[in-house]
Amino acid sequence: MGFFKGLFSDSSSASFCRFATWVALLFGCVWVSFIVWHLKTSLPALDGLIAFILAPYSVGKVNETIQKYNAGQAPNGQPPAKE
C-alpha cells in the first residue's frame, strides 16, 4: 500500500522523520494512557512529551531547508536573496 501512501506524506516516499514522529506519537499515547488509567492519576504535564513527539519531524524539516538553501534554492523555491 505504498508504505501507508508515503506515511501520509507531503512527498512521494516515506521519510525516517515522519516515521519516527508516528512511533513517538504512539509511544506518547500509550504512556499517557498507562499513567492515567492504570496508576489512577491525573493527566501529567504534556509539554515535554509534545517536544519529544515533534522533535524528529522538526529536525527533518530543518535539514530539508538547509539542503535546499545549500543547493541554491530558498525554502519557497525561489533563488536565495543576494547580499
N, C-alpha and C positions, 0 to 999 in steps of 0.2 A: 504494500500500500504506500510505496514511496517514502518509507520510514516516517509514517504518520504525516504524509504530504509535506515533507521538509520540516517536520516537527513544528507545524503551524507557522510556517516561515514567511518572511518577507523576501526571501530569495528562493532559488530552486532547490537548494540542498540544506539538510540539517547541519547545524554547527555545534561544536562542543559547548559553546557558551549557552546556547538555548537549551541544549540537553541538560547541562549541569544546573541551570536555573530551574527546570522542571523537576529534577531529582531533589534539589534543595527545597522546593515548594512542597513536594510530597513529604519529605522528611519533617518540615516545619509543621505541616498539618497533623501528621501522626504524633509528633512530640507534644504539641499543644493539646491535642485530644487526650493523650495519655495523662497529662498533668491535670486537666480539668475533670475528666471522668473517673479515672482510677484513683487519683490522690485526693479527690473531692476538695480541690482548692479553687480559688477564683482565677480568672484569666490573668496570666503573667504579663509583664511589660513586653511589648512586641517590637520595640524599636530596634534592638539588636538582631532579632530574628529577621526582620524585614531587610536590614542591611546585609545579613548573611544570604538571604534569598536573592537579592538583586545584584550582589557583587559579581558573579560570573558574567551576567549579561552586560553589566556596565563596563567591565574590563574588555569584553569583546567589542563593544561599540567604540570605546576609546581607541583600541588597537586598530579597528577598521578606519576610523577617522585619521589616525596618524599615517596609516598606509596610503590612504587616498591623498593626503597632503604631500607626502614624500613622492608620490607618483606624479605630482603636478596638478592635482585637482583639489579644489576646495570641497568641503563636505556637501555643498549644494550642487556639485557637478560643474561649477564654473572654475576657470583658472584662478589660482590664488592672486590676491591683490599685489601689485608691485610696490615695493617700498620706496 
